[in-house]
Amino acid sequence: MAVQQADPVVAAGPAAALAAGDWTTAFALLRAEHGRRPLDPAGLDALARAAYGAGEFEAAITAWEELHARCLQAGDDVGAAAAAATVAVYLMMDTGLMAPVRAWIGRAERLLGDRAESPTHALVAMTRTYERFLSGDMVQARSWGGRSVAAGTRQGVAVAAALGRVAVARVTILDGAVEEGLALLDEAAVSVVSGELDPLATGMVFCELICALQGLAEHDRAEQWTQAMDRWRSGTAFGGINGRCRVHRAEVLRLRGSCAAAEEEALEACRELRPWLRREFGWPLTELGTIRLRRGDLPGAEEAFLEALEHGWDPEPGLALLRLAQGRADTAAALVADALAHPCAVPSKEWPPHGALRRAPLLAAQAEIALAAGDLPTARAAADELTGIAAAHRSAALATAAALARGRVALAAGDAAVAVGECERAVAGWGEVGAPYETAVARLVLADAHRRVGREVRADLEERAARAALDRLGVRPPAGPLPPRPDGPRAAFRLAGDVRTVCFAGFTVLLADLKGMHYLARLLAEPDREFHVLDLLGAEHGMPASAGRDDSGPVLDEQARAAYRRRLAEIDEDLAEAEALGDGGRSDRARADRDYLVRELAGAFGLGGRRRALQSPSERARASVGRTLRYTVARIAEHHPALADHLHRTVRTGTYCSYRPDPGLQLRWEL
């Protein structure tokens, strides 16, 4: 019998595994050791860091909470304060629940008392900075940000200094001092490129830089930092950083017109971030919905936007624009008006806080939607406000969006000559930004304006250029599907790059490729054959069907449920303090946090208090493949109704899927 060689990292112990970034091995070794005997404080901290790196968020928080309790029992108030501050940092990053964050920061501050400044003071200042920033208190966020920079510099806590600078920069930009704010962001970036931060801190600063630039619509700078973060994260990032980076990359790909690749990134981001983000999980879902809307996948977009809404996230203006695409202009107008009047209260590092930059994309959408609903005064007001925001923040992308909004308004008001000028500025501006979809949309409005002043030849040229660009991108024009072309072979489903050429019944259309089309292509290739859904999924991901395991289990494990209950107690503590202080806003936010956690716990149990179980791999695959095929066929229906009708009648879904055409048709699909 051969002797199996021991893994050198395992043999060397958890310290070597941690040093090598092998979080899973380190976590397994430390958890096993903790099961045999209680770990010392250093061991508990190592267990928590390993758990976080291995994707076990609740286990990480539980270990740091245990470290806090252990230090208190030993009379080590400084150590207990450090552990409390650490719990606050990680809860802030990944849950979006500010009441528990405030509870843990408060514990750390009480334990520190009037002691001399220490690294823990820097960590507390950093966390206070973002707790205030995410709660919309910009005055205190700036003040705490300055303390975070100062204490972090004095105490050698590089992450506190770097994130303090980013927070101050973001507040400065929101105040309208854009150049000063961008200079502060450049200072914060030095800590990233110099290598003075650990992997998690590096990822946090990268992400914050990109969020700040995206909020300002500084797309070129955001893209540069996204590319840098993408290079860095390979083999370096851990926790939720990989998923956050994927969302940023999806945003850039969508802007540059690569929507198929953007959707893949967004889907992977949702998969990776599901164990990490709580309420902020609506962020990647909203990006996924936006991409699908652009690709003309209206059912898929609706699914993503509504799931984001279920997480307490406001997916506007995406959902309103979806309703407009569905022909429901009045509903769209009501949605975007409500989003402007009642901004989403979910704390988010990814969005700009409440204010002008948060309103800008909503106003651009409102101008378009209001005109579709016949409400010229509202559209004009939206365009005017957007123009003011663009001027105050000196953003080329916002100025371009404002020019298009003014062009739409002028066209609706009957001033086509003014509309031509504004739309020409929009076409040129989006071209400079490097946004081909937005450029094509502006060209379509410009074509309409030219036609209104009698320039038919020019109008035809602009429209043809716009539609050719949309064809190349494989996306849906905002006014509806392009008419089918009466040419080409009778039955084809060919893929070239990101675009499928679909021919049936004498009509040819070009469609952006979707995951469901890969399933359809496999079914069309072998009529009457039954494919198990795991075979379809396995082929898509390059895995055999046997890779699926029957690993059904509870939706929330016991550790997660216990953690949620502890957080409910922390929220109640914060709520009581807020009510004692008469702070109505803080009380409302704490109640919102509590309601969210109660829904999460309720969702983990079935009737009679029984725990809900996860579905088996086959059942999950059946639901996923069936849903994907349904909205793929629905998307085809918008461009080629005859083919969609044929597929509705001939494609069978379930645990086994098949394509069963009428033998009399004698179709031969070109694939």
Secondary structure, DSSP 8 states (H G I E B T S, - for coil): -------HHHHH-HHHHHHTT-HHHHHHHHHHHHHHS---HHHHHHHHHHHHHTT-HHHHHHHHHHHHHHHHHTT-HHHHHHHHHHHHHHHHHHH--HHHHHHHHHHHHHHHTT----HHHHHHHHHHHHHHHHTT-HHHHHHHHHHHHHHHHHHT-HHHHHHHHHHHHHHHHHTT-HHHHHHHHHHHHHHHHTT-S-HHHHHHHHHHHHHHHHHTT-HHHHHHHHHHHHHHHTTT--TTHHHHHHHHHHHHHHHHT-HHHHHHHHHHHHHHHTTT-SGGGHHHHHHHHHHHHHTT-HHHHHHHHHHHHHTT---TTHHHHHHHHTT-HHHHHHHHHHHHHS---S--SSS--SSHHHHHHHHHHHHHHHHHTT-HHHHHHHHHHHHHHHHHHT-HHHHHHHHHHHHHHHHHTT-HHHHHHHHHHHHHHHHHHT-HHHHHHHHHHHHHHHHHTT-HHHHHHHHHHHHHHHHHHT---TT-----BS-S-SEEEEEETTEEEEEETTEEEEEE--HHHHHHHHHHHSTT--EEHHHHHHHHHT--GGG------BSS-HHHHHHHHHHHHHHHHHHHHHHHHT-HHHHHHHHHHHHHHHHHHHHTB-GGG-B-B---HHHHHHHHHHHHHHHHHHHHHHH-HHHHHHHHHHEE-SSEEEE---GGG----B-
